[in-house]
């Protein structure tokens, strides 16, 4: 069905009372144990980084605003991380007990 002034393009109609559909999210990758090989072909999403580091997603976003945290790459408008970069960053944060 076309709306007036839409130049013939069909526009979907919203059903009355229909609940909004939440965006689909994929399940995060299970973090690797130290010494396990990491698949470098797969980039981590923010959920993967947050799960590995044990912090909320919002913490990762806050760290980025403060130029802290593991460096990310942008894929279009999306942030992605190389697993080895996140693991290396986490190891750099370790301080000897003393």
C-alpha positions in Angstrom: 0.0 0.0 0.0 1.4 3.5 -0.8 1.0 6.7 1.1 0.2 9.9 -0.7 3.4 11.7 -1.7 5.6 8.6 -1.3 6.4 8.3 -5.0 5.0 4.8 -5.3 7.0 3.2 -2.5 5.2 0.9 -0.2 5.4 1.7 3.4 4.6 -0.8 6.1 1.6 -0.1 8.3 1.9 -0.4 12.0 -0.7 -2.5 13.8 -2.6 -0.7 16.5 -1.4 -1.7 19.9 1.6 -3.7 18.6 4.5 -3.9 21.0 7.9 -2.6 19.7 10.2 -5.4 18.7 13.5 -5.3 20.6 16.7 -5.4 18.5 18.3 -8.9 18.1 21.5 -9.4 20.1 23.8 -12.3 19.7 25.1 -14.3 22.6 28.6 -13.2 23.7 31.6 -15.5 23.0 32.7 -17.3 26.1 36.0 -15.8 27.3 39.1 -17.9 26.8 41.1 -19.2 29.7 44.8 -18.2 29.9 46.8 -20.4 27.6 43.9 -21.3 25.3 44.3 -20.4 21.7 42.2 -17.4 20.5 40.5 -17.4 17.1 42.0 -14.2 15.6 39.6 -14.3 12.7 36.7 -13.4 14.9 36.4 -9.9 16.3 34.8 -9.4 19.7 31.8 -7.3 20.3 31.4 -5.1 23.3 29.5 -7.8 25.2 32.5 -10.2 24.6 35.0 -7.6 26.0 32.8 -6.8 29.0 32.3 -10.5 29.8 36.1 -11.2 29.5 37.0 -8.2 31.7 34.2 -8.8 34.1 32.7 -5.3 33.8 29.4 -3.9 32.6 29.1 -2.7 29.0 28.7 0.9 30.1 32.1 0.7 31.8 33.7 -0.1 28.4 31.9 2.9 26.8 33.0 5.2 29.8 36.6 4.0 29.4 36.6 4.9 25.7 35.5 8.4 26.5 38.5 8.7 28.9 41.0 7.1 26.4 41.3 4.1 28.7 40.7 0.4 28.1 41.6 -1.9 25.3 41.8 -0.1 21.9 38.9 -0.9 19.6 38.5 -0.7 15.9 35.6 0.8 14.1 33.8 -1.3 11.5 31.4 1.2 10.0 29.7 2.7 13.0 30.3 -0.4 15.2 33.1 -1.0 17.7 35.0 -4.3 17.5 38.0 -5.6 19.4 40.8 -8.1 18.4 40.7 -10.8 21.2 44.5 -10.7 21.5 44.5 -6.9 22.0 42.0 -7.2 24.8 44.0 -10.0 26.5 47.3 -8.1 26.1 45.7 -5.0 27.6 44.3 -6.9 30.5 47.8 -8.4 31.2 49.4 -5.0 31.2 47.0 -3.9 33.9 48.3 -6.6 36.3 50.4 -5.2 39.0 52.7 -7.2 41.2 51.3 -7.7 44.7 53.4 -5.9 47.2 
